[in-house]
Amino acid sequence: MSKIPVISEHIEITPGVCGGKPRIAGHRIRVQDIVIWHEQMGLSPDEIVYHYPSITLADVYAALAYYHDRQDEIRQEIAKGEAFVREAQAQTPSILQEKLKNRNDTKNSIPPR
């Protein structure tokens, strides 16, 4: 009996593409993206395919199977990404927030007539 390499048909790792992270074969959608959409955002596999019709339901399930085989590794990558975003946000002030603050400061500094 021969084994069919189902996961390798759907998941690939290519140095220099998506930071060398596992992704849907032929796409730039990472396994961790599928995991976030499914677990954190609550999208079903069908909903993920609806929003990203260039991938198949088999791709989504292969990504989830890959994740379940390597949960610690994928969760660490997600946590690193979230930490990077928090750090970047802390170092880069929001232009919108700054404009709103200046607008409120201007409103409060004008004496009423």
Phi, psi and omega in degrees: 000130180264151178268142177257120182282074186299311183300316183292342174287336187247334184241134176222155176235121181233118177305134179088352177246123182054039178065021181073014180276152178298138184215168175294130182304129178079006181228171176254023177267115183280157175303318181296331175295315179300316181298315180297314180298322183281308186276317185271325181264350175077019179281138175282162176305320178298319179294323178298315179295324178300317181282336180230073187293353178281349176252162182255167176298323177297323176300315182296312180294325176295319178297318179292322177295317177301315179300314183293334175282341185222045186304312183300315181298313183291319179298323177296319179295318178297315180297320177298317179296318179295320178296320178299316180296314179300318180295317179296320179295322180292328182271343184239106181293148178288126178297319179297313179299320179296316179296319178295320178297314179297322179296315179294321178297320180294316180298319183285339183269348179278122180290143179292154180274000000 
